């Protein structure tokens, strides 16, 4: 099935990030690996802002077990990227985030990233039921 860009209204949380000089590759656009850095930054930044992740004190942490990115248009330096965030799925010990990367004021995503966290005990690294402290804010990222 062919993927189509999402629009800003599809997301529930937004954060703006500046592209960096080092993000561009020899082809003059953002290297594909950098897209995942932006996804990681917006997800973990949101968790910290919500008080759900207190590095290094948290007893439960999310490990990334799967990512995938669909590219629709170029991003490059210099630019402001708006990162949209929402939850596609909320399980007992895992969540599937969707991050939309928008070039400056564009309405459609330049890229759409799927980012799956499995929450684990920080010591045993075994899956753990998502604690209430995390579950409550996560639910705010789900569309009804």
N, CA, C and O atoms as a GROMACS GRO file, in nm:
protein
  576
    1UNK      N    1   0.084  -0.118   0.000
    1UNK     CA    2   0.000   0.000   0.000
    1UNK      C    3   0.090   0.125   0.000
    1UNK      O    4   0.181   0.136   0.081
    2UNK      N    5   0.063   0.214  -0.090
    2UNK     CA    6   0.141   0.338  -0.101
    2UNK      C    7   0.108   0.433   0.014
    2UNK      O    8  -0.009   0.462   0.040
    3UNK      N    9   0.211   0.480   0.081
    3UNK     CA   10   0.195   0.574   0.191
    3UNK      C   11   0.169   0.714   0.137
    3UNK      O   12   0.218   0.751   0.031
    4UNK      N   13   0.091   0.790   0.210
    4UNK     CA   14   0.065   0.929   0.174
    4UNK      C   15   0.105   1.017   0.292
    4UNK      O   16   0.100   0.973   0.407
    5UNK      N   17   0.145   1.141   0.264
    5UNK     CA   18   0.183   1.231   0.374
    5UNK      C   19   0.066   1.255   0.469
    5UNK      O   20  -0.050   1.254   0.429
    6UNK      N   21   0.098   1.277   0.594
    6UNK     CA   22  -0.002   1.318   0.693
    6UNK      C   23  -0.008   1.470   0.691
    6UNK      O   24   0.075   1.536   0.628
    7UNK      N   25  -0.106   1.525   0.760
    7UNK     CA   26  -0.119   1.670   0.773
    7UNK      C   27  -0.108   1.707   0.921
    7UNK      O   28  -0.123   1.622   1.009
    8UNK      N   29  -0.083   1.834   0.947
    8UNK     CA   30  -0.063   1.880   1.084
    8UNK      C   31  -0.178   1.842   1.178
    8UNK      O   32  -0.155   1.809   1.294
    9UNK      N   33  -0.298   1.847   1.128
    9UNK     CA   34  -0.415   1.818   1.212
    9UNK      C   35  -0.419   1.673   1.260
    9UNK      O   36  -0.498   1.640   1.349
   10UNK      N   37  -0.336   1.587   1.204
   10UNK     CA   38  -0.332   1.446   1.245
   10UNK      C   39  -0.257   1.426   1.377
   10UNK      O   40  -0.266   1.319   1.437
   11UNK      N   41  -0.184   1.528   1.423
   11UNK     CA   42  -0.097   1.515   1.540
   11UNK      C   43  -0.149   1.596   1.658
   11UNK      O   44  -0.224   1.692   1.640
   12UNK      N   45  -0.109   1.556   1.778
   12UNK     CA   46  -0.161   1.618   1.900
   12UNK      C   47  -0.059   1.701   1.977
   12UNK      O   48  -0.098   1.784   2.059
   13UNK      N   49   0.069   1.680   1.953
   13UNK     CA   50   0.175   1.755   2.021
   13UNK      C   51   0.275   1.799   1.915
   13UNK      O   52   0.303   1.726   1.820
   14UNK      N   53   0.329   1.920   1.933
   14UNK     CA   54   0.425   1.974   1.835
   14UNK      C   55   0.545   2.033   1.906
   14UNK      O   56   0.535   2.091   2.014
   15UNK      N   57   0.660   2.018   1.842
   15UNK     CA   58   0.783   2.078   1.890
   15UNK      C   59   0.864   2.121   1.769
   15UNK      O   60   0.873   2.049   1.670
   16UNK      N   61   0.922   2.240   1.778
   16UNK     CA   62   1.006   2.288   1.668
   16UNK      C   63   1.153   2.266   1.701
   16UNK      O   64   1.198   2.290   1.813
   17UNK      N   65   1.227   2.219   1.601
   17UNK     CA   66   1.369   2.195   1.615
   17UNK      C   67   1.440   2.258   1.496
   17UNK      O   68   1.388   2.255   1.384
   18UNK      N   69   1.557   2.313   1.519
   18UNK     CA   70   1.637   2.368   1.410
   18UNK      C   71   1.724   2.260   1.350
   18UNK      O   72   1.785   2.181   1.422
   19UNK      N   73   1.730   2.256   1.217
   19UNK     CA   74   1.825   2.166   1.155
   19UNK      C   75   1.965   2.217   1.186
   19UNK      O   76   1.985   2.333   1.222
   20UNK      N   77   2.061   2.128   1.171
   20UNK     CA   78   2.200   2.160   1.204
   20UNK      C   79   2.286   2.147   1.078
   20UNK      O   80   2.252   2.073   0.986
   21UNK      N   81   2.396   2.216   1.076
   21UNK     CA   82   2.489   2.213   0.963
   21UNK      C   83   2.526   2.069   0.929
   21UNK      O   84   2.532   2.033   0.812
   22UNK      N   85   2.550   1.988   1.030
   22UNK     CA   86   2.595   1.851   1.008
   22UNK      C   87   2.486   1.757   0.956
   22UNK      O   88   2.516   1.644   0.917
   23UNK      N   89   2.361   1.802   0.954
   23UNK     CA   90   2.251   1.716   0.909
   23UNK      C   91   2.256   1.687   0.760
   23UNK      O   92   2.211   1.581   0.716
   24UNK      N   93   2.308   1.780   0.681
   24UNK     CA   94   2.312   1.762   0.536
   24UNK      C   95   2.418   1.660   0.497
   24UNK      O   96   2.523   1.650   0.560
   25UNK      N   97   2.389   1.585   0.391
   25UNK     CA   98   2.488   1.493   0.338
   25UNK      C   99   2.546   1.549   0.208
   25UNK      O  100   2.518   1.663   0.172
   26UNK      N  101   2.626   1.470   0.138
   26UNK     CA  102   2.692   1.520   0.016
   26UNK      C  103   2.593   1.552  -0.095
   26UNK      O  104   2.629   1.621  -0.191
   27UNK      N  105   2.471   1.505  -0.084
   27UNK     CA  106   2.369   1.535  -0.184
   27UNK      C  107   2.295   1.666  -0.156
   27UNK      O  108   2.210   1.707  -0.234
   28UNK      N  109   2.328   1.730  -0.043
   28UNK     CA  110   2.271   1.860  -0.012
   28UNK      C  111   2.137   1.855   0.060
   28UNK      O  112   2.070   1.957   0.073
   29UNK      N  113   2.099   1.737   0.108
   29UNK     CA  114   1.977   1.728   0.189
   29UNK      C  115   2.006   1.647   0.315
   29UNK      O  116   2.113   1.588   0.328
   30UNK      N  117   1.911   1.644   0.406
   30UNK     CA  118   1.929   1.576   0.532
   30UNK      C  119   1.948   1.426   0.510
   30UNK      O  120   1.869   1.362   0.440
   31UNK      N  121   2.054   1.373   0.570
   31UNK     CA  122   2.081   1.230   0.561
   31UNK      C  123   1.968   1.153   0.629
   31UNK      O  124   1.917   1.196   0.732
   32UNK      N  125   1.931   1.039   0.571
   32UNK     CA  126   1.815   0.965   0.622
   32UNK      C  127   1.829   0.922   0.768
   32UNK      O  128   1.729   0.915   0.839
   33UNK      N  129   1.950   0.893   0.815
   33UNK     CA  130   1.968   0.852   0.955
   33UNK      C  131   1.933   0.964   1.052
   33UNK      O  132   1.894   0.936   1.166
   34UNK      N  133   1.945   1.089   1.010
   34UNK     CA  134   1.918   1.204   1.096
   34UNK      C  135   1.769   1.214   1.130
   34UNK      O  136   1.733   1.264   1.236
   35UNK      N  137   1.683   1.166   1.041
   35UNK     CA  138   1.539   1.169   1.067
   35UNK      C  139   1.507   1.096   1.198
   35UNK      O  140   1.422   1.140   1.275
   36UNK      N  141   1.577   0.985   1.222
   36UNK     CA  142   1.555   0.908   1.344
   36UNK      C  143   1.604   0.982   1.468
   36UNK      O  144   1.547   0.967   1.576
   37UNK      N  145   1.709   1.063   1.455
   37UNK     CA  146   1.755   1.144   1.567
   37UNK      C  147   1.647   1.244   1.610
   37UNK      O  148   1.625   1.265   1.729
   38UNK      N  149   1.581   1.304   1.513
   38UNK     CA  150   1.473   1.398   1.544
   38UNK      C  151   1.356   1.325   1.611
   38UNK      O  152   1.296   1.378   1.705
   39UNK      N  153   1.323   1.206   1.565
   39UNK     CA  154   1.215   1.128   1.626
   39UNK      C  155   1.249   1.095   1.771
   39UNK      O  156   1.166   1.113   1.860
   40UNK      N  157   1.370   1.048   1.794
   40UNK     CA  158   1.414   1.012   1.928
   40UNK      C  159   1.412   1.134   2.020
   40UNK      O  160   1.371   1.124   2.136
   41UNK      N  161   1.453   1.249   1.969
   41UNK     CA  162   1.455   1.373   2.047
   41UNK      C  163   1.315   1.416   2.086
   41UNK      O  164   1.292   1.452   2.202
   42UNK      N  165   1.220   1.412   1.993
   42UNK     CA  166   1.085   1.460   2.026
   42UNK      C  167   1.014   1.363   2.121
   42UNK      O  168   0.945   1.408   2.213
   43UNK      N  169   1.028   1.232   2.102
   43UNK     CA  170   0.961   1.135   2.191
   43UNK      C  171   1.017   1.144   2.332
   43UNK      O  172   0.941   1.160   2.428
   44UNK      N  173   1.148   1.135   2.346
   44UNK     CA  174   1.206   1.136   2.481
   44UNK      C  175   1.195   1.273   2.546
   44UNK      O  176   1.180   1.282   2.668
   45UNK      N  177   1.203   1.380   2.468
   45UNK     CA  178   1.181   1.514   2.522
   45UNK      C  179   1.040   1.528   2.577
   45UNK      O  180   1.021   1.587   2.684
   46UNK      N  181   0.941   1.475   2.505
   46UNK     CA  182   0.803   1.480   2.551
   46UNK      C  183   0.787   1.401   2.681
   46UNK      O  184   0.722   1.447   2.775
   47UNK      N  185   0.847   1.280   2.688
   47UNK     CA  186   0.838   1.198   2.809
   47UNK      C  187   0.898   1.270   2.929
   47UNK      O  188   0.844   1.264   3.040
   48UNK      N  189   1.010   1.339   2.909
   48UNK     CA  190   1.074   1.414   3.017
   48UNK      C  191   0.987   1.531   3.060
   48UNK      O  192   0.969   1.555   3.180
   49UNK      N  193   0.931   1.605   2.963
   49UNK     CA  194   0.845   1.720   2.996
   49UNK      C  195   0.722   1.678   3.074
   49UNK      O  196   0.673   1.753   3.159
   50UNK      N  197   0.671   1.558   3.048
   50UNK     CA  198   0.552   1.509   3.117
   50UNK      C  199   0.585   1.447   3.252
   50UNK      O  200   0.495   1.403   3.323
   51UNK      N  201   0.713   1.443   3.288
   51UNK     CA  202   0.753   1.385   3.416
   51UNK      C  203   0.750   1.234   3.417
   51UNK      O  204   0.750   1.172   3.523
   52UNK      N  205   0.745   1.173   3.299
   52UNK     CA  206   0.736   1.028   3.288
   52UNK      C  207   0.871   0.960   3.274
   52UNK      O  208   0.883   0.839   3.290
   53UNK      N  209   0.972   1.038   3.245
   53UNK     CA  210   1.107   0.985   3.228
   53UNK      C  211   1.203   1.077   3.303
   53UNK      O  212   1.212   1.196   3.275
   54UNK      N  213   1.273   1.020   3.399
   54UNK     CA  214   1.367   1.096   3.480
   54UNK      C  215   1.504   1.028   3.469
   54UNK      O  216   1.542   0.948   3.555
   55UNK      N  217   1.575   1.062   3.363
   55UNK     CA  218   1.705   1.000   3.340
   55UNK      C  219   1.801   1.055   3.444
   55UNK      O  220   1.806   1.177   3.459
   56UNK      N  221   1.876   0.977   3.516
   56UNK     CA  222   1.886   0.831   3.514
   56UNK      C  223   1.810   0.762   3.626
   56UNK      O  224   1.841   0.648   3.659
   57UNK      N  225   1.711   0.828   3.686
   57UNK     CA  226   1.642   0.774   3.804
   57UNK      C  227   1.523   0.683   3.772
   57UNK      O  228   1.477   0.612   3.861
   58UNK      N  229   1.473   0.683   3.651
   58UNK     CA  230   1.353   0.606   3.618
   58UNK      C  231   1.376   0.456   3.637
   58UNK      O  232   1.480   0.402   3.599
   59UNK      N  233   1.276   0.390   3.696
   59UNK     CA  234   1.281   0.245   3.714
   59UNK      C  235   1.231   0.173   3.588
   59UNK      O  236   1.262   0.056   3.567
   60UNK      N  237   1.154   0.244   3.507
   60UNK     CA  238   1.102   0.190   3.382
   60UNK      C  239   1.149   0.279   3.269
   60UNK      O  240   1.136   0.402   3.276
   61UNK      N  241   1.204   0.219   3.165
   61UNK     CA  242   1.249   0.294   3.048
   61UNK      C  243   1.195   0.229   2.921
   61UNK      O  244   1.164   0.110   2.919
   62UNK      N  245   1.184   0.309   2.818
   62UNK     CA  246   1.138   0.258   2.689
   62UNK      C  247   1.256   0.225   2.600
   62UNK      O  248   1.341   0.310   2.574
   63UNK      N  249   1.262   0.101   2.554
   63UNK     CA  250   1.365   0.061   2.458
   63UNK      C  251   1.302   0.060   2.319
   63UNK      O  252   1.192   0.010   2.301
   64UNK      N  253   1.372   0.116   2.223
   64UNK     CA  254   1.322   0.119   2.086
   64UNK      C  255   1.343  -0.019   2.024
   64UNK      O  256   1.456  -0.068   2.016
   65UNK      N  257   1.233  -0.081   1.981
   65UNK     CA  258   1.242  -0.215   1.921
   65UNK      C  259   1.214  -0.214   1.772
   65UNK      O  260   1.243  -0.312   1.702
   66UNK      N  261   1.157  -0.105   1.723
   66UNK     CA  262   1.130  -0.096   1.578
   66UNK      C  263   1.116   0.050   1.538
   66UNK      O  264   1.056   0.130   1.610
   67UNK      N  265   1.171   0.082   1.423
   67UNK     CA  266   1.150   0.214   1.363
   67UNK      C  267   1.137   0.195   1.213
   67UNK      O  268   1.194   0.102   1.155
   68UNK      N  269   1.063   0.283   1.152
   68UNK     CA  270   1.059   0.288   1.006
   68UNK      C  271   1.019   0.429   0.966
   68UNK      O  272   0.948   0.499   1.038
   69UNK      N  273   1.067   0.469   0.850
   69UNK     CA  274   1.044   0.605   0.805
   69UNK      C  275   1.002   0.604   0.659
   69UNK      O  276   1.061   0.534   0.576
   70UNK      N  277   0.899   0.680   0.630
   70UNK     CA  278   0.855   0.700   0.492
   70UNK      C  279   0.887   0.845   0.457
   70UNK      O  280   0.844   0.937   0.526
   71UNK      N  281   0.961   0.864   0.348
   71UNK     CA  282   1.005   0.996   0.305
   71UNK      C  283   0.914   1.047   0.194
   71UNK      O  284   0.881   0.974   0.101
   72UNK      N  285   0.875   1.173   0.205
   72UNK     CA  286   0.789   1.234   0.104
   72UNK      C  287   0.856   1.352   0.033
   72UNK      O  288   0.835   1.374  -0.086
   73UNK      N  289   0.937   1.428   0.108
   73UNK     CA  290   1.008   1.541   0.048
   73UNK      C  291   1.134   1.571   0.129
   73UNK      O  292   1.150   1.524   0.241
   74UNK      N  293   1.222   1.649   0.069
   74UNK     CA  294   1.351   1.678   0.132
   74UNK      C  295   1.340   1.771   0.252
   74UNK      O  296   1.253   1.858   0.259
   75UNK      N  297   1.431   1.750   0.344
   75UNK     CA  298   1.457   1.844   0.453
   75UNK      C  299   1.606   1.875   0.447
   75UNK      O  300   1.685   1.789   0.408
   76UNK      N  301   1.644   1.996   0.484
   76UNK     CA  302   1.785   2.032   0.479
   76UNK      C  303   1.815   2.149   0.572
   76UNK      O  304   1.725   2.213   0.625
   77UNK      N  305   1.941   2.174   0.589
   77UNK     CA  306   1.990   2.289   0.664
   77UNK      C  307   2.007   2.405   0.568
   77UNK      O  308   2.050   2.384   0.455
   78UNK      N  309   1.974   2.527   0.609
   78UNK     CA  310   1.910   2.569   0.733
   78UNK      C  311   1.757   2.559   0.720
   78UNK      O  312   1.700   2.588   0.614
   79UNK      N  313   1.694   2.519   0.827
   79UNK     CA  314   1.548   2.506   0.826
   79UNK      C  315   1.499   2.486   0.969
   79UNK      O  316   1.575   2.444   1.057
   80UNK      N  317   1.374   2.515   0.991
   80UNK     CA  318   1.307   2.480   1.116
   80UNK      C  319   1.216   2.363   1.084
   80UNK      O  320   1.137   2.367   0.989
   81UNK      N  321   1.227   2.258   1.164
   81UNK     CA  322   1.142   2.141   1.146
   81UNK      C  323   1.039   2.141   1.258
   81UNK      O  324   1.073   2.157   1.375
   82UNK      N  325   0.913   2.124   1.222
   82UNK     CA  326   0.810   2.103   1.322
   82UNK      C  327   0.786   1.954   1.330
   82UNK      O  328   0.756   1.888   1.230
   83UNK      N  329   0.798   1.900   1.452
   83UNK     CA  330   0.777   1.758   1.476
   83UNK      C  331   0.639   1.741   1.538
   83UNK      O  332   0.611   1.796   1.644
   84UNK      N  333   0.553   1.665   1.471
   84UNK     CA  334   0.422   1.632   1.525
   84UNK      C  335   0.430   1.494   1.589
   84UNK      O  336   0.499   1.406   1.538
   85UNK      N  337   0.359   1.475   1.699
   85UNK     CA  338   0.364   1.349   1.772
   85UNK      C  339   0.224   1.302   1.807
   85UNK      O  340   0.139   1.381   1.847
   86UNK      N  341   0.201   1.172   1.791
   86UNK     CA  342   0.076   1.109   1.836
   86UNK      C  343   0.104   0.963   1.863
   86UNK      O  344   0.210   0.911   1.827
   87UNK      N  345   0.010   0.897   1.927
   87UNK     CA  346   0.019   0.755   1.956
   87UNK      C  347  -0.075   0.680   1.862
   87UNK      O  348  -0.193   0.713   1.853
   88UNK      N  349  -0.023   0.580   1.794
   88UNK     CA  350  -0.108   0.495   1.710
   88UNK      C  351  -0.163   0.377   1.786
   88UNK      O  352  -0.273   0.330   1.759
   89UNK      N  353  -0.084   0.327   1.884
   89UNK     CA  354  -0.126   0.208   1.958
   89UNK      C  355  -0.069   0.214   2.099
   89UNK      O  356   0.045   0.254   2.120
   90UNK      N  357  -0.151   0.174   2.195
   90UNK     CA  358  -0.111   0.169   2.335
   90UNK      C  359  -0.138   0.028   2.385
   90UNK      O  360  -0.253  -0.014   2.395
   91UNK      N  361  -0.031  -0.046   2.417
   91UNK     CA  362  -0.045  -0.182   2.467
   91UNK      C  363  -0.018  -0.188   2.616
   91UNK      O  364  -0.014  -0.085   2.684
   92UNK      N  365   0.002  -0.310   2.668
   92UNK     CA  366   0.031  -0.328   2.811
   92UNK      C  367   0.173  -0.284   2.846
   92UNK      O  368   0.196  -0.225   2.952
   93UNK      N  369   0.267  -0.314   2.757
   93UNK     CA  370   0.406  -0.278   2.784
   93UNK      C  371   0.472  -0.205   2.667
   93UNK      O  372   0.592  -0.176   2.672
   94UNK      N  373   0.396  -0.177   2.563
   94UNK     CA  374   0.455  -0.111   2.447
   94UNK      C  375   0.363  -0.003   2.391
   94UNK      O  376   0.242  -0.003   2.413
   95UNK      N  377   0.424   0.088   2.317
   95UNK     CA  378   0.350   0.193   2.249
   95UNK      C  379   0.407   0.212   2.109
   95UNK      O  380   0.526   0.192   2.086
   96UNK      N  381   0.320   0.251   2.018
   96UNK     CA  382   0.363   0.288   1.884
   96UNK      C  383   0.336   0.435   1.864
   96UNK      O  384   0.220   0.478   1.858
   97UNK      N  385   0.444   0.512   1.855
   97UNK     CA  386   0.434   0.655   1.828
   97UNK      C  387   0.439   0.676   1.677
   97UNK      O  388   0.495   0.596   1.603
   98UNK      N  389   0.379   0.785   1.633
   98UNK     CA  390   0.398   0.832   1.496
   98UNK      C  391   0.449   0.976   1.506
   98UNK      O  392   0.389   1.060   1.573
   99UNK      N  393   0.558   1.000   1.439
   99UNK     CA  394   0.617   1.133   1.436
   99UNK      C  395   0.612   1.185   1.294
   99UNK      O  396   0.661   1.119   1.202
  100UNK      N  397   0.553   1.301   1.275
  100UNK     CA  398   0.552   1.365   1.144
  100UNK      C  399   0.652   1.478   1.145
  100UNK      O  400   0.650   1.562   1.235
  101UNK      N  401   0.739   1.481   1.045
  101UNK     CA  402   0.835   1.590   1.033
  101UNK      C  403   0.789   1.683   0.922
  101UNK      O  404   0.771   1.643   0.807
  102UNK      N  405   0.770   1.809   0.960
  102UNK     CA  406   0.722   1.910   0.868
  102UNK      C  407   0.830   2.014   0.843
  102UNK      O  408   0.894   2.061   0.937
  103UNK      N  409   0.851   2.049   0.718
  103UNK     CA  410   0.944   2.155   0.684
  103UNK      C  411   0.878   2.288   0.714
  103UNK      O  412   0.774   2.323   0.658
  104UNK      N  413   0.941   2.363   0.804
  104UNK     CA  414   0.896   2.497   0.842
  104UNK      C  415   0.744   2.505   0.854
  104UNK      O  416   0.689   2.447   0.947
  105UNK      N  417   0.677   2.574   0.766
  105UNK     CA  418   0.532   2.594   0.780
  105UNK      C  419   0.449   2.507   0.685
  105UNK      O  420   0.330   2.534   0.666
  106UNK      N  421   0.508   2.406   0.626
  106UNK     CA  422   0.435   2.318   0.534
  106UNK      C  423   0.321   2.247   0.608
  106UNK      O  424   0.332   2.218   0.727
  107UNK      N  425   0.214   2.218   0.537
  107UNK     CA  426   0.098   2.152   0.596
  107UNK      C  427   0.112   1.999   0.594
  107UNK      O  428   0.058   1.931   0.681
  108UNK      N  429   0.184   1.945   0.493
  108UNK     CA  430   0.201   1.800   0.479
  108UNK      C  431   0.339   1.757   0.528
  108UNK      O  432   0.435   1.834   0.522
  109UNK      N  433   0.346   1.634   0.577
  109UNK     CA  434   0.473   1.583   0.629
  109UNK      C  435   0.576   1.563   0.518
  109UNK      O  436   0.544   1.518   0.408
  110UNK      N  437   0.700   1.597   0.551
  110UNK     CA  438   0.813   1.563   0.465
  110UNK      C  439   0.853   1.418   0.490
  110UNK      O  440   0.906   1.351   0.402
  111UNK      N  441   0.826   1.370   0.612
  111UNK     CA  442   0.853   1.232   0.649
  111UNK      C  443   0.761   1.191   0.762
  111UNK      O  444   0.717   1.273   0.842
  112UNK      N  445   0.732   1.062   0.766
  112UNK     CA  446   0.649   1.005   0.872
  112UNK      C  447   0.726   0.887   0.932
  112UNK      O  448   0.767   0.796   0.860
  113UNK      N  449   0.746   0.890   1.064
  113UNK     CA  450   0.827   0.790   1.131
  113UNK      C  451   0.741   0.712   1.230
  113UNK      O  452   0.666   0.771   1.308
  114UNK      N  453   0.754   0.581   1.226
  114UNK     CA  454   0.692   0.493   1.325
  114UNK      C  455   0.803   0.454   1.422
  114UNK      O  456   0.913   0.417   1.380
  115UNK      N  457   0.774   0.463   1.550
  115UNK     CA  458   0.874   0.448   1.656
  115UNK      C  459   0.809   0.367   1.767
  115UNK      O  460   0.715   0.415   1.831
  116UNK      N  461   0.855   0.246   1.791
  116UNK     CA  462   0.792   0.158   1.891
  116UNK      C  463   0.884   0.142   2.012
  116UNK      O  464   0.999   0.102   2.001
  117UNK      N  465   0.828   0.175   2.128
  117UNK     CA  466   0.894   0.156   2.257
  117UNK      C  467   0.833   0.034   2.326
  117UNK      O  468   0.711   0.018   2.327
  118UNK      N  469   0.919  -0.051   2.382
  118UNK     CA  470   0.875  -0.151   2.478
  118UNK      C  471   0.930  -0.105   2.612
  118UNK      O  472   1.050  -0.082   2.626
  119UNK      N  473   0.842  -0.091   2.710
  119UNK     CA  474   0.885  -0.044   2.841
  119UNK      C  475   0.934  -0.163   2.922
  119UNK      O  476   0.870  -0.268   2.930
  120UNK      N  477   1.052  -0.143   2.982
  120UNK     CA  478   1.119  -0.250   3.055
  120UNK      C  479   1.167  -0.201   3.190
  120UNK      O  480   1.182  -0.081   3.213
  121UNK      N  481   1.190  -0.297   3.279
  121UNK     CA  482   1.253  -0.268   3.407
  121UNK      C  483   1.397  -0.227   3.377
  121UNK      O  484   1.467  -0.296   3.302
  122UNK      N  485   1.442  -0.117   3.435
  122UNK     CA  486   1.574  -0.064   3.403
  122UNK      C  487   1.686  -0.160   3.440
  122UNK      O  488   1.792  -0.158   3.376
  123UNK      N  489   1.667  -0.246   3.541
  123UNK     CA  490   1.772  -0.339   3.583
  123UNK      C  491   1.766  -0.472   3.508
  123UNK      O  492   1.868  -0.520   3.459
  124UNK      N  493   1.648  -0.531   3.499
  124UNK     CA  494   1.637  -0.664   3.437
  124UNK      C  495   1.623  -0.659   3.286
  124UNK      O  496   1.650  -0.758   3.217
  125UNK      N  497   1.580  -0.544   3.234
  125UNK     CA  498   1.554  -0.525   3.090
  125UNK      C  499   1.441  -0.616   3.040
  125UNK      O  500   1.433  -0.644   2.920
  126UNK      N  501   1.357  -0.662   3.130
  126UNK     CA  502   1.241  -0.742   3.094
  126UNK      C  503   1.120  -0.650   3.077
  126UNK      O  504   1.107  -0.552   3.149
  127UNK      N  505   1.031  -0.682   2.980
  127UNK     CA  506   0.910  -0.600   2.962
  127UNK      C  507   0.832  -0.585   3.093
  127UNK      O  508   0.825  -0.676   3.175
  128UNK      N  509   0.774  -0.467   3.107
  128UNK     CA  510   0.704  -0.432   3.230
  128UNK      C  511   0.576  -0.358   3.192
  128UNK      O  512   0.574  -0.280   3.096
  129UNK      N  513   0.470  -0.383   3.267
  129UNK     CA  514   0.345  -0.310   3.244
  129UNK      C  515   0.373  -0.160   3.257
  129UNK      O  516   0.446  -0.117   3.347
  130UNK      N  517   0.315  -0.083   3.166
  130UNK     CA  518   0.336   0.062   3.168
  130UNK      C  519   0.281   0.119   3.299
  130UNK      O  520   0.163   0.103   3.328
  131UNK      N  521   0.366   0.187   3.378
  131UNK     CA  522   0.319   0.244   3.504
  131UNK      C  523   0.220   0.360   3.483
  131UNK      O  524   0.224   0.427   3.380
  132UNK      N  525   0.133   0.381   3.581
  132UNK     CA  526   0.032   0.487   3.575
  132UNK      C  527   0.094   0.623   3.547
  132UNK      O  528   0.038   0.702   3.472
  133UNK      N  529   0.210   0.650   3.608
  133UNK     CA  530   0.277   0.779   3.590
  133UNK      C  531   0.305   0.806   3.442
  133UNK      O  532   0.311   0.922   3.400
  134UNK      N  533   0.320   0.702   3.365
  134UNK     CA  534   0.347   0.712   3.222
  134UNK      C  535   0.220   0.694   3.140
  134UNK      O  536   0.201   0.758   3.037
  135UNK      N  537   0.134   0.606   3.187
  135UNK     CA  538   0.012   0.572   3.113
  135UNK      C  539  -0.081   0.693   3.096
  135UNK      O  540  -0.137   0.714   2.988
  136UNK      N  541  -0.096   0.770   3.200
  136UNK     CA  542  -0.188   0.885   3.195
  136UNK      C  543  -0.146   0.986   3.087
  136UNK      O  544  -0.229   1.024   3.005
  137UNK      N  545  -0.018   1.031   3.084
  137UNK     CA  546   0.020   1.124   2.977
  137UNK      C  547   0.016   1.060   2.838
  137UNK      O  548  -0.020   1.127   2.741
  138UNK      N  549   0.050   0.932   2.828
  138UNK     CA  550   0.048   0.865   2.697
  138UNK      C  551  -0.092   0.870   2.636
  138UNK      O  552  -0.107   0.887   2.515
  139UNK      N  553  -0.193   0.854   2.718
  139UNK     CA  554  -0.332   0.855   2.668
  139UNK      C  555  -0.368   0.990   2.606
  139UNK      O  556  -0.458   0.996   2.522
  140UNK      N  557  -0.300   1.097   2.646
  140UNK     CA  558  -0.330   1.228   2.589
  140UNK      C  559  -0.280   1.240   2.444
  140UNK      O  560  -0.317   1.333   2.372
  141UNK      N  561  -0.196   1.147   2.402
  141UNK     CA  562  -0.144   1.148   2.265
  141UNK      C  563  -0.229   1.064   2.170
  141UNK      O  564  -0.195   1.049   2.052
  142UNK      N  565  -0.340   1.009   2.221
  142UNK     CA  566  -0.426   0.926   2.136
  142UNK      C  567  -0.546   1.004   2.090
  142UNK      O  568  -0.612   1.073   2.169
  143UNK      N  569  -0.575   0.992   1.961
  143UNK     CA  570  -0.697   1.052   1.909
  143UNK      C  571  -0.814   0.963   1.941
  143UNK      O  572  -0.802   0.840   1.942
  144UNK      N  573  -0.928   1.023   1.968
  144UNK     CA  574  -1.048   0.944   2.002
  144UNK      C  575  -1.104   0.873   1.884
  144UNK      O  576  -1.204   0.802   1.896
   0.00000   0.00000   0.00000
